[in-house]
Amino acid sequence: MIIAKRTKSTDRADYQDTARPLAGMAKDFAAGSRIEPHRHPRAQLTWAVSGVMTVTAARGTWVVPPNRALWIPAQTEHEIRMAGPVAMRAIYVDREVARVVAAECKVILVSSLLRALMLEIVAAPLDYDEKGRMGHVVALFIDEISVSDAQPLHIPTPRDPRLRRVCEKLLGDPGRGDTLEQWGVIAGASSRTLARLFERETGMRFVDWRQQARLARALVGLAEGRDVASVARAVGYESVSAFTAMFRRVLGRTPSNYCGSPGGITYGRE
């Protein structure tokens, strides 16, 4: 693995005005750390070698495990919470280049190639030679993130106050098994109205939104070192096998693989 040079700054402000289109920063955070709501002039692709990041912005919440990265457009206000010790790697992208990527936040898969490219950019000096090897690395990185599809790790935030009330309670306790009819009593709306609101405001069915909330909480629990069985129970699954099947279907790996290292969730192979 390429290790980022520790002589580089860990202040994100130092990466916003460089003359190069891309600038890579490495910064480590203790478990439970929080980056206060902020925004920056450049877009950002943020990834963690270990640990899990939960990023919240106006349009929703994104959970970012080690084999995923989050694209954050320029001037998007967001905050980040760390589950487990997090070794963050951030690539700041100037606006001209960012236009070819995406106008909204999205989680993308970190392939072996993209991982290697990100580590190269983080290790490179801010004034890397654009006409040399790093110029090719940067061009390939831009190609990779431009064609990457969004991954299903987004929990949209609804605007309707009735639905928002339901979603906030579910985020607080995603293991709740209430039906839409039961949630309707809490929200002051019929189950049919809630179902329509979920589709209209989040683009998801109720069961799919709840699954995303459960997966987000499960990733945090695994990063904090909890065992798979207790995490499965906490997020509403009666059996470890059902939880594992959901986890693998969405992330392509088993939960035991995510929490298999003493230091918490770490990027690795199945």
Sequence and secondary structure as in RCSB ss.txt:
>XXXX:A:sequence
MIIAKRTKSTDRADYQDTARPLAGMAKDFAAGSRIEPHRHPRAQLTWAVSGVMTVTAARGTWVVPPNRALWIPAQ
TEHEIRMAGPVAMRAIYVDREVARVVAAECKVILVSSLLRALMLEIVAAPLDYDEKGRMGHVVALFIDEISVSDA
QPLHIPTPRDPRLRRVCEKLLGDPGRGDTLEQWGVIAGASSRTLARLFERETGMRFVDWRQQARLARALVGLAEG
RDVASVARAVGYESVSAFTAMFRRVLGRTPSNYCGSPGGITYGRE
>XXXX:A:secstr
     TTS   GGGGSS SSSEEEEEEEE TT EEEEE  SSEEEEEESBSEEEEEETTEEEEE TTEEEEE TT
  EEEEEESSEEEEEEEE HHHHTTT SS EEEE  HHHHHHHHHHHHS TT  TTSHHHHHHHHHHHHHHS   
 S EEE   SHHHHHHHHHHHH TT    HHHHHHHHTS HHHHHHHHHHHHSS HHHHHHHHHHHHHHHHHHTT
  HHHHHHHTT S HHHHHHHHHHHHSS HHHHT STTSSB    
